Amino acid sequence: MNEVIGTILEAEARAEEIVRAAEEDAVRILAEGERAAENIAAAAEKTLLAERESAISAAERAAEEKYRAILTEGEKAAAALRDSCAGKVDAAADAAVSRVFGK
């Protein structure tokens, strides 16, 4: 009978040890999971910031290219207008002088 009681007590002690080890494992696994989640979140934020910077840089380059194209087009249009009026300035000046002075 004492042997049976001793066996039962040993089994209970082993069961308590198994439960305690399982609880320690659960705490450790939970902590590891939380650290992994924090690392994943930090990596995702870093990736997001890098992608945002890249998108902003690409948008700035595209805007600069468009600005340069519009500026070049405007300069060409202004030069064409100036060239088309170049021969008419003297005639317009003569006409203005004639109107003012009656010549």
C-alpha positions as CSV (number, residue, x, y, z in Angstrom):
1,M,0.0,0.0,0.0
2,N,2.8,2.4,0.9
3,E,4.3,1.5,-2.5
4,V,1.2,2.5,-4.2
5,I,0.9,5.8,-2.3
6,G,4.6,6.5,-3.0
7,T,4.0,5.9,-6.8
8,I,1.0,8.2,-6.7
9,L,3.0,10.9,-5.0
10,E,5.9,10.5,-7.5
11,A,3.4,10.8,-10.3
12,E,1.8,13.9,-8.8
13,A,5.3,15.4,-8.4
14,R,6.2,14.6,-12.0
15,A,2.8,16.1,-13.1
16,E,3.5,19.3,-11.2
17,E,7.0,19.5,-12.7
18,I,5.6,19.0,-16.2
19,V,2.9,21.7,-15.6
20,R,5.5,24.1,-14.2
21,A,7.8,23.4,-17.2
22,A,4.9,23.9,-19.6
23,E,4.0,27.2,-17.9
24,E,7.6,28.4,-18.2
25,D,7.6,27.4,-21.8
26,A,4.4,29.3,-22.4
27,V,5.8,32.4,-20.8
28,R,9.0,32.1,-22.9
29,I,7.1,31.4,-26.1
30,L,4.8,34.4,-25.5
31,A,7.8,36.7,-24.9
32,E,9.5,35.4,-28.0
33,G,6.3,36.0,-30.0
34,E,6.0,39.5,-28.7
35,R,9.6,40.3,-29.6
36,A,9.1,38.8,-33.0
37,A,5.9,40.9,-33.5
38,E,7.8,44.0,-32.5
39,N,10.6,43.2,-34.9
40,I,8.1,42.6,-37.7
41,A,6.3,45.9,-37.0
42,A,9.6,47.8,-36.9
43,A,10.7,46.2,-40.2
44,A,7.4,47.0,-41.8
45,E,7.6,50.6,-40.6
46,K,11.2,50.9,-42.0
47,T,10.1,49.5,-45.3
48,L,7.1,51.8,-45.4
49,L,9.2,54.9,-44.7
50,A,11.7,53.8,-47.4
51,E,9.0,53.2,-50.0
52,R,7.4,56.6,-49.1
53,E,10.7,58.4,-49.5
54,S,11.2,56.6,-52.9
55,A,7.7,57.6,-54.0
56,I,8.2,61.2,-53.0
57,S,11.6,61.3,-54.8
58,A,10.0,59.8,-57.9
59,A,7.2,62.3,-57.8
60,E,9.6,65.2,-57.3
61,R,11.7,64.1,-60.3
62,A,8.6,63.7,-62.5
63,A,7.4,67.2,-61.4
64,E,10.8,68.7,-62.2
65,E,10.8,67.1,-65.6
66,K,7.3,68.4,-66.3
67,Y,8.3,71.8,-65.1
68,R,11.4,71.8,-67.4
69,A,9.3,70.7,-70.4
70,I,6.7,73.4,-69.8
71,L,9.4,76.0,-69.3
72,T,11.1,75.0,-72.5
73,E,7.8,75.0,-74.4
74,G,7.1,78.5,-73.0
75,E,10.5,79.8,-74.0
76,K,10.1,78.5,-77.5
77,A,6.7,80.1,-77.8
78,A,8.0,83.4,-76.5
79,A,11.0,83.2,-78.9
80,A,8.6,82.5,-81.8
81,L,6.3,85.4,-80.9
82,R,9.3,87.7,-80.5
83,D,10.7,86.6,-83.9
84,S,7.3,87.1,-85.6
85,C,7.1,90.6,-84.2
86,A,10.7,91.6,-85.0
87,G,9.9,93.0,-88.4
88,K,6.8,94.8,-87.3
89,V,8.3,96.9,-84.5
90,D,9.7,99.5,-86.8
91,A,6.4,99.8,-88.7
92,A,4.4,100.0,-85.5
93,A,6.8,102.7,-84.2
94,D,6.4,104.7,-87.4
95,A,2.6,104.4,-87.3
96,A,2.6,105.6,-83.6
97,V,4.8,108.5,-84.4
98,S,2.7,109.4,-87.5
99,R,-0.5,109.4,-85.3
100,V,1.0,111.5,-82.6
101,F,2.9,114.0,-84.8
102,G,0.8,113.7,-87.9
103,K,3.7,112.7,-90.2
